[in-house]
């Protein structure tokens, strides 16, 4: 795992974490202790999205997640925007997360010391809620897998559009704006007045190569973007920062693309 530091004008000292996927957080927490950021921003996929068994929350069955969140919150104010692997989490799960001290920004925003921090929730999560709301019962906290199989669009990235109506009021609030959004492919939907967007999801493009056309390292494939994706790792347009992520969930290894913690600070 590498530690990458980017200089962004007017940005507070912060850590961008993404795509832990329930793995051992010890190396991440050790790095945070050394760097001591003033803010920690988690751009989703803290869990690995296996189907909940026997109505047990992923927060119960993946034992590293809550200690990771508690460890972050003990170090600095920590904010989480849900990713696609959180799509099956419910309100009770979000309350459990907030008991660790982490603030969940679920299509919402908050102002802290002149910084306006927002969280644009993965459209996988919002679409899942719409599709399965009527299927939730007092008996089944999580809808059974067989009850939603075949529901159109739940697994097709191109059919998911995030809820962006609230972004104009968020962008109009005074202060330096940091929008946490798991999906970097949402960047073209973001108002240009938002100074900073923090993302993950692309896992660095899985296999990295040098593009002579773009004059930078690029990724080969990313979910939601497909082959030769536009946003995989680094800084784009001076205001989109994409982390390569903290783990690997693909059945094949990452090449020239190590797991990454990103730190931001003002020049």
Phi, psi and omega in degrees: 000133181254157175249120182247133180244125176246145177259117180235126183304130176069001181288140172289163177288111184219161173249135174252119179241142179206150168062048173292322178054040173075010182281170179299120184271003186306313179296327180292312181295324177297317178296317179298321177299322181288320187272335177050061177291156178275341176221149173236124181243122182251115185265054168080175181056052174285335179250167169260127194282051173288156182289132178301131179258138178054035179061022178271133180295145172302335178291338176272322186274346178245092195291348182277343193291307183294318174300324175300311181295317178298319179298321177294312183296332178289338184267323185195160173306128188236136184231136183236130170249125186295144176256187183292331179285349174268008191302330183272357180290147181246186182298324178296322177297318180295322177295321177297318177299316184292339175293340176284348184103356180275137176269122177270124178251095186254089189051052184208171179212164183213148176256133179217113176053044177084359177252128181258108187255123180240161177227113178267108186291144176306134178294339173301319183289313182293323178291322178298318179299315181296319185285331189247000184306317182285347182272346181286136180227169177294336180279319183246102178298318177251129179305141179294145183304318183292340182281343180244358178300132180092352176296123189301131171088349186295334182244008184253110188302321185293344181267001183259122179237126183289161178275105188251001185302328185281349186293330180294316178292324176297314182294335182279346179293139181291141177131178177275125188263127172239117178253119176267123181213119185306323189264112177292338180291351175280353187307318179296345180271355188269133177306140185292344180282349177283120190288332188210132173236134184243128186220172175217237169071320188282346181053035178069009183083006177068297175248122183261147178213160178271125178263117178290332179291314181271346180059046179196166172289136181228165180258157183276319184210143176216139176298138181086344179236337178081205182286146180050057185292156182283324187234111181230324183193135176114201183247131181235133178057022177072002185215353171255122178244124183244124176274144176284354174092163188261359184205180176231124178248357180283156180285358178231158187286167172274137179244129181052035189206071182289159172302154193214138164254134181251134174241139178241146174205160178282145179302000000 
